[in-house]
Structure formats: C-alpha cells, structure tokens
Amino acid sequence: MRNDRPEEAHVSVAPPPLPGVGPAQPGVERDPLVAARTAFFTRAGAPAWQGPGAGPALARPGALACLLEAEYGPLPRLLPPGNFRLPGREDATVASLRRACRLEVPLTPDALLAHGEGGPFLAAVLTEMWQATVRRYGAAWAEEALRERLREAGTGAARTVLLLDLAEAAGLRPLGAAEAADAAARAGRAARHALWRYLHRLPEGPAHLPPVSGARDVHERLLLGPPPPAALSGWPEGGLVVAQTMLLGRLDRPGEGAGGGLSVLLGGLGDALAGTNGIGAVVTVVLAGRDDLDLDPRLLVRRRGNHWLLRLPVDAPTAPPQHAMPAHRPSLAWWATRLLRSLPRACDVVHARYADDGSLALAESAVRLGARLVFTATPDPHRRLAETHAGADDPPATEALRGDLHRIFLADRLVDRADTVIGIPGGSGTEDLLRHFPALAHRYGPDGPPAPPEGIAPYEPAEDERERRSALLDSLFAGGDRPDALDPADRDLPLLLCVGRLHPVKQQDLLLRTWLTADLWRRATLVMVGGATRHPTPDEHRVRAALGALVTGRKEAARRLALLPALPNDRVRRLERALADPEHGVRAWYVCPSAKEEFGIAVLEAMEAGLPAAGPLRGGVGHYLRDGVNGVLLDTGSASGLTRGLHRLLSLPESRRGRLARAGQETVAARYSIAPMAQALAGVYRSAGRT
C-alpha cells in the first residue's frame, strides 16, 4: 500500500441543504418516504415520520422504517434501537454508500472496492460512485486497485464483471491483453463475455479474441465479431440525432412482458419526431435476446423515414424483465456505446425513460459518446411505496421493498446525471414530482421541470379495413367454449374491454374477481388482452395463474370471458374501432382497473377509437378524463370501490354512454395529437444540445 495516497474521505452525517428548498415541517407529512427524503435533502433533522405526524403504516418499526432509517436517517448506523432483523450487513452497507453518493463524498479506490462482494443493489451504487473516486484519487491508484482484485484467487464471475465494467467506465486498463485472454479461456459465460468486451477496447486486444467459429450461439458470434459501422444511404446530413430508449418489452407487441403504453408511444413519437424541424434522425433503442436474433440478426432496422430501431444484443432468450436488468447493465452500456458510435453521424441526445439499471446503462453510454442526456422522471415507485410495503415482514416482501428503494436510488442518479429532466403532465402539474424529488426544486424552481404534452399517433386504417374489423369480431365471438372467445349468443350484452400488460399493478385479477363476485358476468361479457405467449415473465405467469384460478369451476361465467394474448397495436386499435362502430351492435366500454397509471396511453387510444372509457382515480388518467363528462373515473383501490364503479357504468342508459364516448373522442382530437408532443420534445432536445 502506498504511503503517499490522499487521506480517505469520511461520509458526513449531515447532508448539505439545497438552496430554494424549504425545510420539512414536522408533523405535517404523513408519507414516510417523502418525509425522510425531504428531511435528508433539506438538512431538517429527524424525519417527520418519527414524530406525532407519523402515518399508521409506521406505527411499529418494521422493514420499511428500518430501511428508511438506514438510508435517510439523521444518524446512519448499522442497527436502529431495539432487536430487529433489519437492516442486515449488506443493507447497512448499501444505505451508507447511497448516502455518500448522494452527498458527493468520494471514497478511495481501495475503500470502495472493499465492498465489492454483494448483490446487484451494492454493485449499482459502487458503479455510480466510481467515476468520482477516480477523479478525486487518480487513474493510477484506481487502476492498481482494480488489478489487485482481478488477480485475486477466487474472484467470482459477478465481481469480475463489475470490476471490468468499472475499468470500462473510467477508461482504465488493469489487465494486459494476454492476461485477459487467458482469464477468458478459463471463465464462465458471464465473466468470459466481460473479458471479451474488455479485449475489444485494447489496441492489441482483438488479436487475442477467439475466432468467431468458436462462438456457442448468436450472442457470442456478435460479441466476437461485432458488425462494422453502418453504411446507410439517405442518412440526413443536418439536424440532431436523437436516441430514445425502449428497453422493456417489445416495441411491436405492447402488452408483452413489461412493454405497455410506452412502447406504443415511442413508435409513433419516433415517426413524428423524425419529420420535425431540427431533428435529423431518431433511433429507438430496444433489446434483442438470443431467440430474437436467431429470427432476425439485424441490429439496425429502418422503421419509417428517418426513424430507426437499434437492437442491443442481450444475453437472454428475449428482452429481460426489469428485475433482471442489473445483470445486463455492463453489457448494455458497452453495446449501446459501440453501436451508437457506429452510426453515420454522432448521437447528440439520449432520452432515457424508466428508473432502472437499463436506463443507467444508456446514461453511461451517453457520457462515453459525449451526448446530452434527457430523463423523464416520474414518482414511481415513490408514490405507492409506503402503502405497498407497510406490512413488509417476510423475506419476499422485504426483498420487493429493497428493489423499490433501489429504483428510487437509480431515479436520483438519473436525475443527477441528466442534462435536462422532464416530467409527465398531470392534474397537479409537476407538484407531485417535486414532492418526491426535493432536489428538482433547487434545479428548476418552484414550478419544477418542463412537462411536454403527451399524445397518441394517428390510426392508419388498412385498405380492407372494413373486412378486417368484421373478421376480428367474428373471431372474438367464435364460441364460449374457447378461452379466447365469447359465445355469439352473448353479442347483445354489454362488453367490458381491458388491454394491458399482465402485471400486479394493472390489477386484471381484481377486475375479474369483481366481475365474478358481484355477478356482473350475468350482465356483461369481459375481454382481456395482454401477456406474452413466448417467454412469459414471472409477473405474467403469476397473473395468468391467478386469472385461471378465479374461473376454475365457473363454466357458465367462463363462457362470457375471453383472455387474449398481447396483440400488435394496430390490431388492438382496429378491435376498439370495431367494438365502437354502431354498425356492429356491440355496447362496449373500455375499462382500466390499474392501481394507478402515470398517464394511460391505452385509455387515450380507446377514447380516440370512440369507446367510452373508465379509468382509475389515482395517477394521470384524471388529467384528461373527467368523471361524467368524457368518461368515468373508478375507485380501483378496493373490490368494493371497483364494484360500485362497474355497476354505475353498466347502469348508464345507451344515450349517456354514447355522449361520453363522443366527448372522449373530441378530447383526444383536440388535445392529444402526437404532433404537439413531437414539437415540444424537439425543443427540449435542441436546448439540451446547446447546453
């Protein structure tokens, strides 16, 4: 160990106040997360949730209270008073390092890497702190510390990947090409791939890679022989090159995996942006697993005009769910940097959405490319954290809480990294965003960051649209003995349509349970669309199993239920139009039973198609859907609330249903075109590019 190294920094226990952010008022804030974060960021002392204003969720010190205390409390400590299981050693380490990261306190390379053995939450905070450590203590020390640990006997695959990712992020070379090649020959798959990525960066590294013929599958073939820079005809010479990220689910099949309204939005938005003044090209970044690449090995595909899809290879059968993203973060950052750099023109702006490890990978690639970063911030999972995890006590519930606290940390990092932060429009403007991100008030003032309007792309009918609509309805009413169809004899009943990805927050199980237990199946049919048939996620498995269990033994009701897999967006919108068309004689409603929606693109699309829509009171739907004026707002917080809402809408006379449908259609036509959204975002990108 050197004797001339700077003295190690120590984490201050008192976070510095942020100018322009007022102190928390003890006894007022009842959300424990908001109170804890406000107190932390404003140096207000003990969080209000410890005092008389504490909400009922924290009446006793459970997992939520303990983990919030460890991460945001005024005096961080390994264990709170009392004999509690939490936080454990790794919880305390992660919480302490997150505090240091938020306070911009760099640790020495050795001190930081001493924490290298742990799970993905620990790896994420080490990665986020690394650049500041290298800047403060120098590349030589950092490189030596990495080399020492890479050469240690018994270094596991996850730790090897982390160390090499840290080297990549700071441009360090802790191993020679021959050493890395020798280690790769003996390593397991994940470490082998990390070492191959490392070799690509060394001047003499590619010569030490195995031949492409030795690859085990399509992912390894691409990794050993990445495609050359793209030679594209017609690539625009002027205007910004914007990369927008869609890393969850599939752009072409919303409702599969984690892909929902955002995938629909980004497809149409990219098309519109590419034709907007000042924008030269739009690249929508998606993920492609091994099975996807076996079917189509192309990495760059023109969608329309100057809107391109860039497919980042991922070492999984298909695009991984959000909870599995940490394992792919180093690879995604490497591929995004390499492929975006290979475009005919440099990428000017990267726009990340979602607070997850994939977005941070793209944020890191923006740094490596010299591109500006725009981040869409939402208070998710912040808004529901206390309610969701109030009773977290068993290991699965506690692990889910850790996952949400991890995403909140990632959101803070993306806000900190971003050159520009934007919000999603809502009834309270960005007030809710400032409440959950106190630092944004310092950056943008009391009005918060800009919130460009949202919209939906216009529907493009097929040449044989009429025939296709009729065929869709014939298929839907093909027989009640099929799980994906209804009895044609029930065509005269009101129909409830629900479209969305299968996920607990979407509450399809609550809708089905309510429809069954309230005997609504005697009055209306129910059609649910969503979920992958190939490579379903764990959430899809659980929700589909719950739906199946609910209808088991209910043969008569099951004939009035149709469960369809996710459909391409054009088919969903065609189905909605067919159901809304008076010529077909179906009295349909669109129902969104979600616990909350940040905005609700699917609701807007149903309204635009001419269906009367019902959506949740909580979240962003109320920003455009006014109860009794252009739709119905539902209390989706309980079965009883949803029952009342469904009874209400099914009891409305046909004339009233028609007026709500027409009013909803007029709302979308007047306020939610994709063109204004594209224009507003183009202005954001131009401003970011000039920063």
N, C-alpha and C positions, 0 to 999 in steps of 0.2 A: 504494500500500500504506500502510495506517495505521501510525503510529508508536506509537500507544497500545495496541496489541494485547498481550495477555499473551505472555510468552516461551514459545516452543514447547516442549512436553514431549519428553523423550527416553525411549526404551524402555530400561528397566532390564534388565540381562542376568541378574540373579539373581532368579528367581521367589520370592515370599514363601512361607514354609511354611504349610501348613494345619494348624491345631490338631487333634489327635486322629488324625493320620495318621502312622504311624511311617515312618522313613526306609527307603529301599530297601537291601537287603543285597547288596552287590556279589558277583557270582559265584554267586548263587542263581537269580535269574530268567532263564529261557532264552528267553522270548518277547521279542523286541527292542522291540515296541511297548509292552508292559506295562512293561518296564524303563525305557524312555525317558520314558513318561508319569509313572510313579511318581517317577523322579528329578526331573522337571520340577516336579511339583506338591508335592514334599516338600523341594525345595532340597537334594537329596542329592548334587549334583555330577555327575560324568561318569556316564552311564547304564551299568548293569552289562553291557549288551551289547557294550561296548567292551573289557571285561576278559576274564579267563580263563573266565568262565561263559558267554561268547557261544555261541549255538547255531550249528549248521552252516550255517544259512541265510545268515549274515552273515560267512562265512569270508573273503569278499573284499568290498570296498566297491562294491556295485552300486547300482542306483537306490533300493532300499529304504533302505539305510544312509545314502545321501546325503540323501534327502528327510527321513528321521527326524532326522538331524543338524541339518539346516537349521531344522526346526520345533521340536525339543525339546532340541537340544544345549546344553551349558552356556555356550558362547560362540558365539552366532549369527554367521555370516559368509557372505559371498557364495559362497565356494567352499571345500570341505574340502581338506586337504592332498592333493597329487597332481594328476594331469592327468585329470580326469573331466569328462564332458559335463554332469553334473547336480550341483547344481541350476542351471538356467538363470536368466536375469534375472527372469522372472516367477515362477518357483518361489521364488527368494530373497525377492522382494517379498511374495508371499502368505504364506510362512513367517514373515517378520518381522512382518507385520501380525497374523497369528494370535497370535503371542506377545504383542504389545501388547494385543490384545483380551482374551486370557485373563488377562493381568496387570492389566487395567483401567487402561491408560495411554492417555488420550485424546490424539490428535494435533489440531493446529489444523485448521480447515476447509481452508485452502489446502494444508497438508501432506498431508492425507488425499486431497483431490481431485486432487492432483498424480499420484496413482497410478491415475487413472480409466480409462486405456486398457489394456484387458486382457480376459481371458476371464471366464466365469461364476464361477470359483472366486475370482478377485480381486473381482468385483462383490459376491459374498456377504459377504466379510469387511469390505469398505467399508461395506456396508449395516448390518452388525452393530455397527460402531464409531461410526456416525454419531450416534446419539442421545447417547452420552456426550460426543462432540465438541461438540454443540450445547449441552448442559447446562454444559459447562466453559467454553466460549468465547462463548456467547451467540447468540441467534437472528439478530441484525442482521449479525454477521460471517458466519454460515453462509449467510444469505440472499444477501448480496452475493457470496460466493464461488460459489454456485450460479448466480446471474445472469450473472456474468462468463463462466462456462464454457458456459452455454446460448446465449449470444450470440456465442460464438466461431465464426468461419467454419469450415466443415468438420466440425462436431460430428456424429459418426456416430449411427445410429439406436440402437445398443445403449447408447452413452453418454448420449444424450438420455433414454432410458427410465430409466436408472439415476439420473440427476440429478433427474428429476421424481419418481421413487419416493422419493428422499431428502427432497425437499420435502414430499411427502405424509406421510411418516413423522413429520416434525417440525412439521407444520402451517405450513410456510413458503410465501410467495408471491413467488418470484423473477421471475415474468413477469406482466404485465398481461393481461387477457382478450383485448384486441385483438392483442397480440403473440403470444399462444399460438394464437389462431385463424389468424393469418397464417402462423405456422410450420406448423400442422397442414395447411393447404391445400397446402403445398409438400412435405410429408414423405411418406416411405414408410409402409407399413402399420403396422409396429410403433410407430414414433415418432408417427404420426398418432393411433393409439389411446391412447397415453400422454398426448398433449396433450388429447384429448377428456376423458379421466378427470380430468385436472388442471382443465379448464374447469368440470366439474360441481361442483368444490369452491368456486370463486369465486362470490361473491354475484351478480356480473353475468355469470358465465361461460356459463350455459345459453343466454343470448340470442345468444351468438356461435357456438353449435354449428350445423352444417349441418342441414337438415331430414332427418327420418327417411327420406323418399322417396329421398334420395341415397345410402342405405346400399347396399353391394355384396352383402351376404349377411345371414344371420340374426344372426351375431355383431355386426355393425355396427348392425343395427336395434336390438338390445337395448342396445348401448352408447350410441347416440344417444337412445334413448327408454326408459330403464330402467323396469321396472314400478313402480307406486305401492306404498306399504306394504300388506302383506297384510291383508285383512279376513276373518278366519277365524271361522266360527261354532263354538262349543263349545271355544274355546281356554281352557285351565284358568286360573283366577284365582290359584291358590296353587301352591306347590312350585317347585323350581328348574327353570330352563330350561337344558338341557344340550345342547351341540353336540358330537358325536363325528365324527371325520374318517375318511373312506374315500376317499382321493384316487388310489389306484392300482387300475386295473382297473374292473370293473363289479360293483355290488352284486348284480345279478340273475343274473349268469353267472360264478360263480367258476371260475377256470382259464383265463380270457381275459386276455391281457396280463399285468400284474403282480398281478391280483386272484387271491387264493387263499383260504386258510382264514380270513383276516381278514375278507373280505367276508361269508363265511358267518356268522362270529361276530357281526359288528356288526349284521347284520339281525335275528337272534334276540335279541341282547342289547338292542338298542333297543326291541324289542317288550316285553321283560320289564322293562326299566328304567322305561318309560312307565307301568307299573302298580305301581311300587314306592313305598312310603311316602316322602314328602318330595320326590319328583320330579314336577313338573307336566307337562313335555313334553320329548321327546328329538328332536333334529334331527340326522339323519345327513347330513353334508356330503359330496357326491360331485361329480364333474366331468362336464360335458356339452359335447362338441365340436359343431362346426357340423352334422355329419351327424346327431348325436343330437338336436339342437334342431330340425332340419328335420322329423324324425319326430314329435317331441313338444316343443312350445315351452314347456311349463310349467316354471317354476323351483321351485315348491314343490308337493310331491305328498304327500298323506296315504298312509302305508304301512299303518298299522293303529292304531286308537285315537288316542292322543296321540303317536305316533311318526311323524315327517315326514321326507321326503327333500328336502334343499335342493340344487338343481343349480346349481353355479357355472359360468357360461359360460367356455369356454376356446377360444382362437383356434387350433384344430387340428381335424382331421376328427373325432377322438374323443379320449378321455382320454389324455394323453401318457404315455409311459413315464417312469420315474424319472430317467433320464439327461437327458431333455429338459425337466425341470421348472424349471431355473433361468430359462429364458426367459419362463416364465409367472408367476414369483413376484410381480412388482409387480401384475399384473392380478388374480391370485387374492386378494391381500391387499385390493385395492380392492373386488372383488365380494363377498368374504366380509363385509367391514365393512358395505357398503351393504345387502346382503340380510338379514344377521342383525339389523341395526338396524331393518329394516322389519317385523320380526315384531311381533305384537300386544303381546308383553312382552319386556323386555330379556333378553338371554342372560346367564346367571350364570356358567357354566363352559364352557370349551372344552377338550376332551380330544384331544390330538394323539398319533398313533402314527406310527412310521417316522421315521428321521433323514434328512430330505430337505428340499429347498427349499420344497415344498408345505406341509409341516408348519410351517416357519418363517413362511410367509405367513399361515397361520391363527394362529400365535402372535402375529404383529404385529397381526392384526385383533382378537385378544383385548385387546391393550393399548389400541387405539383405542376399543374398546367398553366398557372398564372391567371386563371379565370376568376371572375367575380361570383360570389355565392349569394343566392336568394333563398330564403327559407320561409315556408308557410307555417306559422306557429298556431297551434290550437291547444286549448286547455284539456287535452286528452292524453293520459288518463287522469289528469289532475282533478277534473270536476267531480268524478264519482269515486275517487279513491277512498275517502273516509267511509262513505256509505257501503261500498263494496267490501272493504276489508275490516269493518268494525269488529267482526267476530272471528277474525283470522287467528286460529289457535293450533289447528292440526298442521302437520308438515306440508301437505299440498296447498292449503290456503296461505300459509306463511310464504311458501315459495312463489306463489302468484303475487303476493304483496311485494316481495323482493323484485320481481320482474317489473311491476309498475313503478316502483321507486327508481329502478334502473332506467326506464324510459323517460322519467321526469328529469333525471340527470342528463340523459342524451339530449333532451329538448333544450336544456340550459346550454349545453355545449354547442348545439347548432345555432342557437340564438347568439351566443358569444362569437362563433366563427363567422356568421353571416355578415356580408357587406350590407344587405338590406333584409329586413324582416317584414313580412306582410301578414295580415290576418284574414279571416273569413268573415264576410258581412253577416251581421246578426241584428236582432232587435235592440240590443244594448250597445251597438257599435263594437268598439274594442274594450269596453269596460271590463268584461269578464276576462279578457286576455291579460289586461294589466293587473287584475286581482290575483291571477295565478302566476304571472311573470313580473314581479315587482321591478326588476331591473329595466324593463322596457319603458317605464315612465321616465327614468333618467335619460334614456336614449332618445325617446320620441316626444316627451312631454305628456301632459295630462290627457291629450286626445289619443295617444297611442299610435301605433304604426298604421300605415295605409291599409285599407281593406278593399281591394279592387272588386268590382261586381262579378258575380258568377252567372253562368248561363249554360244553355244546352245547345248542341249542334242541331241544325235543321234536319228533319227526317227526309230521306230521299226515297220516294216510292219506286218500286220496280216497274218495268214495263207491263208486266202481267200482275200488277198489284191486286186487282180485284179477285183474280183466281187464287192467288196465294193466301189472301185473307180467308176466303171460303174454305180452302184446304186446311188451314190452321184450326179453324173452328170445328170442321168435320173430325179432325184428329183428336181435338180436345174432348169432343162428345162421342167418342168411338165406343164407349162401353164402360159401365161402372165396375165391371169385374177386373179391369186393368188398374194398376196403381197410378198410372199417369194419365188417366182419362176419366170422364164423367159419364153417367148414364144419360143417353139422349132424351129420355123421358123427363129429365130434370132441367131441361133447357129453359123452361119458363120461370124457374126460381131465380131470385137474385143471386149474383155471383160475387164472391169476395176474392180479389186477386192480390197476392203478396209476392214481390220479386226481391231477391237479395241473396247475398252470400249466407251460407249456413254458419252462424256464429252465435254464442250465447247472448251477446248484446243486441242481436237482431230479434230475439225473443219469438222465433217461429213456434217454439214449443208452447209458449204462453198463449199465442193466438189459437193454436189447435186445441189446447186444453180448454180454453174459454168457449170455443165453438162447440165442443163436445159437452162440457158440464152444464152450460147454460141452455142446452138443447137448441142452439142456433142451427145445428145441422138439419133440423126439421124445417127451417125457414129459408136456408141459403146453402149453396154449394161453396166450396173453398178450393182455390187453386194456388199452390205454392211453387215458385220457380227458383231454383238455386242449388248450388252444390256440385262438386266435381264427381264424375263417374270414374275417372282415371286418376290415380294417386290422390285420393281424398286426404285432407289434413286431419289431425286428431280432433279438432273442433267440429269438422264436418261429420266425422264418424260419430261423435257424441250426440250432436243434434239430430242426425238422421236416426240413430238408435232411439233417442227419446221420442221422436215423432212416431216411429214404428210401434213402440211400446204403448203409446197412447191409444192407437187404433186397434190394437190386438183385441180380438173378441167383439169388435164393434162393426160387424159386417154391413149392417144397413147404413150406418154413418159413413163407413169407408167407401161406399159406392158414390157418395157425394163429395169425396175428397180426391184431388189429383195432385200428385207430387212429381213435378218435372225437374230434370237436371238443369243446370245453367244453360242458357241459350245465348247465341250471338245477339248483340244489341239490336241489330236490325230486325231479328225475329221477335224479340220482346216488344219492340215498338210497333211492329205490324200486328202482333196479337192484341195489344192495347187498342189499336185503332179498330180492329175487327170487333172487339167487345164493345167499343163505344159507338159503333155505327148503328143507328136505329134500324137500318135495313135488316140487320141480323137478329133483332128482337131480344138481345140479352141485356138484362138490367144489372150492370156491373158496377162495383166500387173498387177502387184501389185502396188497400189498407197497409199501412206501415206500422207494425207493432213494436218497433225498436224502443229500447230503454231511452235512447237519445240518438239524434242524428246531428252531426256537425252542420250539415247543410241539407242533404237529401236530394241528390240529383235524380234518383229513381222516382221520387214523388213528383218533381217538376216534369219529368218526361211523361208520367201518367196524366198529369193535368194538361199538358200540351196536346196529348192524344185525344182529349175530350172525355176522359174518365173523371167522375167526381172522386176526390182524394180525401183520405183520412190519415192523419199523421200524429206523432207524439207531441204532447205539450212541451216536453223538455228538449232543449237543443235548438238547432237553427231552423226547423221547419216553420215555426211560428213567425219567422221573419217575413215570410211571403204568404203563408196560408192563414187566413183569418177565419176563425170559427163562425160558421153560419153565414159567411159572406161568399167565400170562394172554396169552401171545403169544411172539414170537421176536424177539430183537434181532440185527441184521445188522451185520457189518463192511462198511460201504459205502465204505471208504477205498480199496479196490482191487478190480479184477476178480476176483482170486483169493479175496479175503475174501467178496465177494458170491456167488461160485460155491459156496463151501463152505456159506454160509447157505441158498441156494436148494436145493441138494442135500439139506440137512438137513430143511428143512420139507416137501419133496416126498416124503421117505422116511418121514415120520411115519405111523403107522397111523391109519386113519379114526377110531378111538375116541379117540386122543390129539388129533387135530385138533378133534374135537367138544368135548372137555373144555376146550381152550384157548379156543375160541370162546365157550363158556358163561361161563368165568371172565372173559374180557374184557368180555362184556356186563354181568356183575354188577359189575365195577369201575366202569364208566361210570355205571350206575344208582345206585350207592352214593355216588360221589364227584364226578361231573361234570355235575350238573344246572346249567342256566343260572340258576336262581333264586338260589342262594347267591352266584353271581358278581354278579348284579344288586344284591343286598342289600349286599354288601361295597363295590361301587363307589358305590352311593348314599351310604354312609357317608363314603367318600373325598370325594365331591362336596360333601356337607354341610359337612365340615370345611374344605375349600378355600373354600367360600362364606363361611365365618365368619372366614377369615384376615384 
